[in-house]
């Protein structure tokens, strides 16, 4: 069975009260449409067609990819009309129809739905709701077979009592879909072409409408306003929290934890409150992350400890290394095994060797630091000359005194020492002591200035 997927993403989303197209509003760091595309790709379709309308140029620009065919719906005349715009491009046997503002649909649910597609049969995803207000109702005959979907605004009082709602998600034979689109009518209260009308057509044509339901109704919840967007965000985070805890992570409070990307975890990981994981994050066994930390696009090897209020981005922390509190590791930072980065330390494109220590109040940029080297408090690498970046290279077992300015490019050899308060702008050879500061003078009888009294 060959498969193509149509994602309807042309809506304006007026209730969002935003210049941003509705489907680009974010859930967990990705747009709602991005989440749907991600799920669609996991089904390995031949092609994905994205029907766009409001903000079409922005949507296309943000999400352009080789496997996406963007189809423009010039006028928004309903879901049936939107689907019809994609039909001329479809060449597969089966079509799955999804929605760009329904971001939490599970791949496993869609796989179950697709199994219902067969000669003379289509699949319809429905959902049982405590309050089905606003949803189309699934109408069944005495034998329990689906006969039609009636939109809420067109439903009779008897039909509005039905609690089985339509999600709009369909899996259908492609040839049937093309035929049904040519027969759609807008003879309804809204004056729109409803995709839901194909159910009645399918029944009339003798097709069996087989239904499937999601395990969790939130899978098919859409977002039409900021409140619903926030509800989807929190549900996504709860789902991710459950997934990580099942893999061996202890979350101090799952309600105060956010994942905004792709996270891989080991066992016996401990994550405190208000931690945000963004992008691609790899966390190995026995890692401890303190409260109020942001970890983005980074790898934390076994036994890493990150203390409170630290920001780690684009970094690799070696086995048993630690950082914080209030540490900042910027892109290109690499910590060797058991390296230590303390409070109010910032690294950028800096490589710390095994057991190297940078205790506090320090900036190291474009630097290579050897094993077991100790960097004193208040040290900075002066790596930028206003036009270009330059590298600082420090060997193994070096002791850099407090309040040093290391003016790059500069190399300090193994076992060397620099005196506190020095400005080092020349290379220091192995085992040398470098002293680069003004000589102290003590002046006897010096009079401290006194404020002049105002008259």
N, C-alpha and C positions, 0 to 999 in steps of 0.2 A: 504494500500500500504506500503510494507516494503522498506526501503531505505538504500543503502550503498553509500559511497562517495569515489571517487578516486581523490587524489591530485597529480598532476604530479610535481615533485620537483627534478628531476635528472640533470638538466642543469648545465653546468660549469660556465657560466657567464663570459666569457673571457674579455668582455668590462668593467667589474668592476675593472679589474687589481688588483685582491685581492686574497690572500690565503684562505679567508673565502668563503665557498660555497655561491652562489648568493642568495639563498632563506633565508639565515641567516642574510643578511644585514638588519639593523633595520629601522623601520618606527615607530615613536612615542614611542620608548622604547621597542618595541617588534619586533621580526624578521618578515619579510614578510610572511614566512610560518606560523609563530605563529598566525598572523592575520587571515590567511585563515582557519586554524584549528579552531580558535575561532568562526568564522562564521559558519563553518561546524557543529560544536557541537550544535549550536542553532537550527539546523534543526532536532535534535534528531535521527540521523541515527543509524542503528544497529551496524555499524562499519565504521571506516575511514581507508582507505588504502593509505599510502603515498609512492609513487614510488620515490626511491632515487638512486643516481648514484655517481656523483662527490662529494667528501667529505662525503660519506655516513655514515661513523662512527661518524663524528662530528655532523651531522644532527640528527642521532639516539640518540646520547648521550644528546644533548641539549634539545630534545623535547620528549623523551620517556614518554609514558603514557599507561595505561591499555587499553584505547579505540583506540589506534593507532596500525595498522599493517604495519610495514615497509617492503616494497617489493623492492628488489635490481634489478636494471636494469644494468647488467654488461657492456653492450655496448650501447651507446646512438645512437639509429638508428631511431629516430623520435618519435613524439607524439603517433602515432598508436602503435608502438612497445612498448613504455612505458606503455600504457594502457593495452596492451595484457598481461604484466607481472602480473597485478593485477586480471585479469579475473578468474583464477582458484580458487581464494579465495572468490569470490562473491557468496552469497546465497540469496540475497534479490531479490525482483521483479523489482526494479528500481535502476538505477545507475546514479549518478550525477558526472560529471567530472569537476574538478576545477584545478587551476594552482597556484603553490607555489610562483610565482613572480607577482601575481595579487592580492595585499593585501587589496584593498579597496572595494571589492564586498560587496554589502549590502544584508543582510539576506532577506529583503522584496523582492528584485529582484529575488533571488533564489526561494523563495516561489511561486512567480508568474510563473516562468519558470517550476517548478515541476508540476503545475496544468495542463500543456499541455500533460503530459505523460498519455496515455490511450491505450487500445488495438488498434493496427493499427496506433499509433501516437506517435511522439517523440517531444521533445522541443529543440530549438536551440536559444541561446542568440546572437543577432546581435547588431550592433551599427552603427549609422549614423555619418560619419566623414567628416570634411571639407577637410582633406588631408588623404586619405586612403592608402598612400604609405606604403608598407610592410605588409599590411593586406591581408588575403584571401578575395576574393570578393564573395558575395552572388549572385548566378545566379538564376533568376526566369524566368518562362515561361510567355506566353501572358496572362495567367489567374492570374498571380501574385504569383503562387506557387513556392516554392523553389525546384530547380532541382539539384543543385550542388554547391560546394564551389571550387573555383579555387585559388590556391596560387598565390601570386603576381608575383613570378618568372616564373610561368607557364602560366600566364594570357596573353591573346591577347591584342592588343591596345584597342579594343572595350570594353573588359572586365575590363580593368584598369580604365575606365571612371566611373565605378560603384562606388558609395560612401557608399553603405551598406557593412560594413566589418564584418568579422567573429571574434568573441571573443574567440572561441575554447571551450566555456562552453556549455556542452550538458547535457540533461536529457533524458535517453533512457531506454526502457525495457531491462532487464538484458539478457534475452535469445537471443534477437536480437544482442546485443553487442557481445556476445560470438561468434555468427555465423559470424558477420562482421569481427572480428579480425582474424578469420581463413582464410578470403578471401582477406586480404590486400596485396597490391603489392607495390614495391618500384620503379616502372617504371616511374620516373619523373626526373626533372633536378637535384634535390638534392640527388637522390638515397636513399631516406628515406621512411619510412612507415608513411604516413600522417593519422592522426585521421580524418581529414576533408573528406577523401574519403568515410567515412561511410554514408555521406549525399546522395551521388549518389547511394550507395547500398540500402539505405532505400527507396529512390524513386523507384528504380528498383523493390524492393520487395513489392511495393504498400503501403508503410507507408506515411502518411501525415507528413510533417516537419513543425510544428507550431513554429512561432518565437515570441520572446519577446525581449524587449530592456530595458536597464537600464535608470533611470531618468537622470543620469549624466554620460557622457562618461568616466569620470575619474574613475568610479567604475571598469572599465575593462582595465585600463591602466596598463601595465606591466612596470617593471624596468629592463633595460638591461645595464645601465651605471649609473654613479654617478649623472649625471644631471637629469635623469628621477627619480632617487631615491629622490633627493631633491624636485622635483616637486610634487611627491606623498606625501612627508612629509608636505609640505606647504598646499597642498589641504586637507590633513587629519586635520591639525590644524585649517584651516578655517571652516571645517565642525564641528569640536568640539566646536569652538567658537560660531557658529550659534546655536548649540544645547544648550549651556549653557546660552546664551543671551535669548533664548526663555523660559528658566526656571526661569528667573528673575535676571540674573547676568549682571552687568555693567562691560564691558571690556573697559578700557581707550583706548586701541588700539588693536583690534583683530589680527593685523599683528605681534604684539610683545607679543605673549602669546603662551605657549606650554603645551599640555596635553600629558603625557607619561604613561597612566594607566587608572584606572577606577575611575571617579570622580562623587560624588553625591553632589548636591548643593541645598540649600534653596533659599529663596527669598531675594531680596535687598542686594545681595552680591556685593561688589565693589572690582575689581582686577585691580591694576595699571600695568604699562608696565613691560615687561621682567620677568614675573612670570612663573615659571615652576612647574607644578603639576605632581608628579610621584607616581606610585604604586596605592594603594587604599587610596583615600583621601575623607573624609567626611567634607563638609562645611555647617554649619547650617545658619539660617537667620541672616542678618545684620552683617555679617563678613566683615572686611576691610583688604585687603592685599596690602601693599605698594610695591613700585617698587623693582625689582631685588631680589625677594625672591624665594627660593626653598622650596616647601612643599612636603614631601614624606611620604607615609604610615602613615598619621596622621589624627586626628579628631579635628576639630575646632568647638567648641560649639557656641551657639548664642551670637552675639555681640563681638566676639573676634576681637582684633586689632593686626595685625602684621606689624611692621614698616619696613622701607627700609632695604634691604641687609641682611635679616635674613634667617637662614637655619633651617628648622624644619623637623626632621626625627623621625619616630616611637614614636611620642608624642601625648598626649591628652591635649588640652587647654580648661579649664573649662569656663563656661559662663561668659562673660565680662572680661576675663583675657586679658593681652596684653604682647607683647614681641618686643624687638628691640628698636632702630635700631641696626644692627650688633649683633643680638642675635643668639645663636646656641643652639637648643634643640636636644639632641641626644636620641637614643632609650631608652625607659623606663621612659622618663620624663613626669610627670603629673602635670598640674597646676590646682589648685582649682579655684572656682569662684572668679573673681576679683583679682587674683594673678597678680603680676607685675614682669616681667623680663626685665631689662634695657639693655643699650648698652654694648657690649663686655662682656656679661655674657654667660657662657657655663654650661649647665646641662647635666648630664648623669645618668640615673636610679635614678632620684631625684623626690621626691613628695613634692610639695609645697601646703600647706593648704590654705584655703580660706583667701584672703586678704594679704597673705604673700608677702614681697617685697624683691627683689634682684636687687638693682639699677644699679650697674655697676662694670665692671672689676673684675669679680668673677667666680670661678669654684666650682660647687657643684656636687660631684659624690657619688653614693650609699648613698643617704641622704633622711631623712624624716624630713620635716620642718613644724612646726605647724602653725595654723591659726594666722594671724596678726603679725607674726614674721618679723623683719627687719634685713636683712643681710648687713653689711657695705661694702663699696668699698674695693676691693683688698683682699677679704676673699677667702681662698681655703680650701677645705676638702682634707686632706692627706689620701686618702682612699686605697692606694696601697703600700704594704710593699716590693714589689719586687717579691712576690710569690702569695699573696692572696689579695682579696678586702675585705674591712671592712666598716661597716656602721656607719654613723653619725646620731644621733637622736637629734633633737632640738624641744623643746616643743612649746607651744603657747605663744604669747606675749613676746617673747624673743628679746633682742636687742644685736646683735653681732657687736662689734666695728669694725672700719676700719682696714684693714691689719691684719686680724687674720688668723692664721693657726690652723685648727681644726684637730688634729691627731687622726684618727679613730683606733679602735672603741672608741667612746666617746658619752656620753649622757649629754645634757644640759636641765635642768628642766624648767617648765613653769615660765615665768616672770623673768628669770635670765638675767644678763647682763655680757658682757665680755668687758674688756677695749681695746682700740685701741692698735694695735701692739702686741697683746698677742699670744702666742703659747699655745693652750689649749690641754693638753694631759691627763687630768683627768676629771672625771665627775664633773659637776656643779649642785648643788641641786637647787630646786625651789627657786626663788627670790634672789639667791646669786649674788654677784658681783665677777667675776673672773678676777684677774690681774696677768698676767704671762709674765713679761718682765723684762729686766735688769734695775736696778735702775740708774737713770741719775746722772752723776757727772759733775759739772762745774769746770774747772781747770783754775785758774787765772794765768796770765803771760805766757801762753803757746805760743811758737813761731811756726808760720807756716813755713813749709819747704820752702826753696828757691832753685831754680834751680842753679846748678853749671855752671858757664860760661865756654864754650869750649875755649881752648887755641889754 
